[in-house]
Amino acid sequence: MGESLADQMPGHTAGARGSAAAISPFALFFREFLRHPAMIGSIIPSSKRTIEAMLAPVDWASTKLFVEYGPGVGTFCVTILERLAPDATLLVIDTNPVFIDYLRGKFADTRFVAVHGSATDVGDIIAAQGFEQADYVLSGLPFSTLPSGVGEAIAEATHRVLRPGGSFLVYQYSAYVLRLLEPLFDSIDRDLEWWNVPPCGLFWAHKALPE
Ligand SMILES: C[S@@+](CC[C@H](N)C(=O)[O-])C[C@H]1O[C@@H](n2cnc3c(N)ncnc32)[C@H](O)[C@@H]1O
């Protein structure tokens, strides 16, 4: 294979400003994990293979609004912005203000909007940016360790904001999230990415078009 697991870890540092800019994305992510382990749920960011596999089914040409929950240090954002159309928007939501401050400094791209808030409020957050619905929502939230009821509220809010034909893309270290997705979504595809620390479950939950 010729690659080490470290080679698979995104390590983009260019353009970082602000209070968190003096340390690498890995160090920042690990420091915040030590401060908020249950909210972050992982000691290092996702691998490149997880990013490629998770985003592979996205139809970029038809995407106007792509929402990401829990972007952390922006591991997915780089690839999303590379693929996103010039007139589309990537809106990221994180409860950790350190990450939001870091990302605002990192991405000087007019298509990028970073909001400090909770995914539970995604409906109000996209409305405040002038959107009625999202084409895709991506989540790296640690659903199994979130406070009681938060996972259910996020799954319901996500289903409400997705357009018919849209999808909720979820990467998780356990299949716990299926119990939140199955009652709401019309179909769910799943896979397992071994080239991640730890190996990661991938779920694509689809909201069907009307008959
Ligand atoms: C596992 S980390 C995500 C890492 C990153 N997306 C990656 O691929 O490496 C989980 C993130 O979810 C954020 N988070 C936790 N609860 C949240 C919520 N209710 N709404 C939005 N973000 C949340 C945490 O602050 C953290 O940045």
The ligand as a Tripos MOL2 file, in Angstrom:
@<TRIPOS>MOLECULE
LIG
   27    29     1     0     0
SMALL
NO_CHARGES

@<TRIPOS>ATOM
      1 C1        -15.3560   14.2260   16.3490 C.3       1 LIG1
      2 S1        -15.3090   16.0010   16.3540 S.3       1 LIG1
      3 C2        -15.3830   16.2900   14.6240 C.3       1 LIG1
      4 C3        -14.0930   16.2780   13.9710 C.3       1 LIG1
      5 C4        -13.9710   16.7140   12.5450 C.3       1 LIG1
      6 N1        -15.2320   16.9240   11.8590 N.3       1 LIG1
      7 C5        -13.1210   15.7160   11.7830 C.2       1 LIG1
      8 O1        -13.5510   15.1760   10.7900 O.co2     1 LIG1
      9 O2        -12.0030   15.4870   12.1770 O.co2     1 LIG1
     10 C6        -16.9110   16.4930   16.9000 C.3       1 LIG1
     11 C7        -17.2040   17.9910   16.8170 C.3       1 LIG1
     12 O3        -18.5740   18.1970   17.1220 O.3       1 LIG1
     13 C8        -18.7070   19.4120   17.8740 C.3       1 LIG1
     14 N2        -20.0420   19.3630   18.5170 N.ar      1 LIG1
     15 C9        -20.4390   18.6180   19.5800 C.ar      1 LIG1
     16 N3        -21.7520   18.8060   19.8320 N.ar      1 LIG1
     17 C10       -22.2260   19.6520   18.8720 C.ar      1 LIG1
     18 C11       -23.5090   20.1960   18.5480 C.ar      1 LIG1
     19 N4        -24.5960   19.9210   19.2770 N.pl3     1 LIG1
     20 N5        -23.6110   21.0260   17.4690 N.ar      1 LIG1
     21 C12       -22.5300   21.3210   16.7110 C.ar      1 LIG1
     22 N6        -21.2800   20.8460   16.9730 N.ar      1 LIG1
     23 C13       -21.1330   20.0200   18.0330 C.ar      1 LIG1
     24 C14       -17.4880   19.4010   18.7640 C.3       1 LIG1
     25 O4        -17.1760   20.6820   19.2680 O.3       1 LIG1
     26 C15       -16.4170   18.8710   17.7760 C.3       1 LIG1
     27 O5        -15.8290   19.9180   17.0430 O.3       1 LIG1
@<TRIPOS>BOND
     1     1     2 1
     2     2     3 1
     3     2    10 1
     4     3     4 1
     5     4     5 1
     6     5     6 1
     7     5     7 1
     8     7     8 2
     9     7     9 1
    10    10    11 1
    11    11    12 1
    12    11    26 1
    13    12    13 1
    14    13    14 1
    15    13    24 1
    16    14    15 ar
    17    14    23 ar
    18    15    16 ar
    19    16    17 ar
    20    17    18 ar
    21    17    23 ar
    22    18    19 1
    23    18    20 ar
    24    20    21 ar
    25    21    22 ar
    26    22    23 ar
    27    24    25 1
    28    24    26 1
    29    26    27 1
@<TRIPOS>SUBSTRUCTURE
     1 LIG1         1 GROUP 0 **** ****
